[in-house]
Amino acid sequence: MSNRIDYTKASPEGHEAFGSVYVYLQKSGLPNELVNLVYLRISQINGCAYCIDMHSRDLLKHGLAVDKLVLVPAWREAGNVFSTRERAALAWAETVTRVAETGVPDADYEAAAAEFSDKELSDLTFAIGLMNAFNRFGISFRLTPAAVARAA
């Protein structure tokens, strides 16, 4: 895998604008672990190796159990490994990420809205949009995952 351009240097103001959303989300009141689980799941759906690597490492560094990490792609079958809020956030992340396929059905919205306040759901959706954008940068410009860099 080879990088194409360094978009952070090519367009620093654009990158900074996205960074402002990231900083906002860290202060939004949503639990950091929940947001990082959502970031990881979105990155898995989109196939962004750079972000999968980064968010997996972040979750492990902050104490997420390996048992839980490896079940993120199959969270629906993982029973109570994931809390009710985590399952609602992951389901919302999946339907919003796949918006062209799902159209985000009313039932999906109602399930998420039953678990999150309006502000939380808005912030969660900002996080979903942000990670989908970052995945597109990572994939388009072939960012090198830490694991690949170490193996080289």
N, C-alpha and C positions, 0 to 999 in steps of 0.2 A: 504494500500500500504506500503510495507516495502522495504527499500533499500537492495541491494545485496552487492555490494562493493562500496567503495568510490574510483572511478577511478582516481580522482585527486591526491589522496595520493598513490595509487598503482602504478601509472605511471606519476609522476609529470613532467618529461621532455616532455612526449607526450602531456599532458594537456597544458604545457607552449607553445609548438609549435602551437597548435590550438589557444591559446590566442594571439600569435603574429599576426595571420591572423585577429583576431577580432580587435586588436589595429590598424592594418593597415587599415582595412575597416572604422574605425571611422575617420581616417585622409584622406581617399581616395577622398573626395569631394562629394560623394553621400550624399544627405540629410539624416540625422539621422532618421527622421520620416519615410521616404521611406524605408530605410533598415529595420527598426523595423516592419513596416507593412508586408514586405516580410517575415521576420523571423516568424511573427505571422501566416501568411497564410500557410507557409510550415509546421509549427508545427501543425496546424489544420489538414492539409492533412495527416500528419504522425501519428496523434493522440497522441502527446507527451504532456501530461497534465502539466508536470513541465514547459515546455517551453511556452505553451499557457498561463499559469498563469503568468509567469515572464514577457513575452513580452506584455501582456495586461496591466499589472501593470505599466510597463515602459512607454508605450504609454500614459496611463492616467496621470501618474506623470508629463509627459512632455507636457500636455495640449491637447492631442487629445480628440475631442468631443466624448462622449459616443455614440451618434448617428452614428458616423463613425465607431467606434470600433465594434459595434454589427453587422454592415453590411459587415465586412470583408469576412465572408464565402460566402456571396452573392453579392460580389462586382460587378459582371457583370450586376446585376439587380438594382444597386444602383444609376444609372444615374450619375449626376454630383457631387455626394458626393465625388467621387474620381477624381483626376485630370487625364489628358491624360497620363502623365508620370507614375502616380501611377497605372493606369489600365494596361499600358504596362509592368511595373515591375511585377505586380501580375500575369499577363498572362504568362510572361517569367518564373517566379518562379514556376508556376503550371506545365508547359510543361517540364521544366528541372527536377523538383522533380519527375515527373511521367515518366521519360525517358524510362523506360522499356516498358511502354504502348504506349507512343507517338512517340518515336524515334526523338523527337524535329524536327517537319516538317519545311521545308524551309519557309513556310508562317509565322510560329511563329517566326523564326529567323528574317525574313525581317521586321516584325512588330516591334520587339524589336530594331533592328538596325536602324529603321527609327526614333526612339525616343531618343536613347542613342548613344553617341560617342563610338568608339571602346574601349577606356579605361573604360568608364562608364559601358559598357556591360560586359567587362571582370571582372571588380570589382563586379558588380551585380551577376555575375555567381560565383565568389569566395564566395560571401555572401550566395548564395543559397547552394553551396556545403558545406560550413561551418555549416549552420543550419541543413542541412540534417544529417551531421555527429553528431552534438550535440544531435539531436533528437534520433539518434540511441543509444547514450550513455544514455540519459535520460530514454528511454524506456527499454533498456536492463538491466540497473542497478537499475530501479525502483526509480528514484529520486522523493522525496516527494515534491509536489507543496506547496507553502506557504499557500494556502487556506486549504489544507488538514492538514498541521501541526497545523494551528490555530484551526481547528475544533476538533483536537484530545485532 
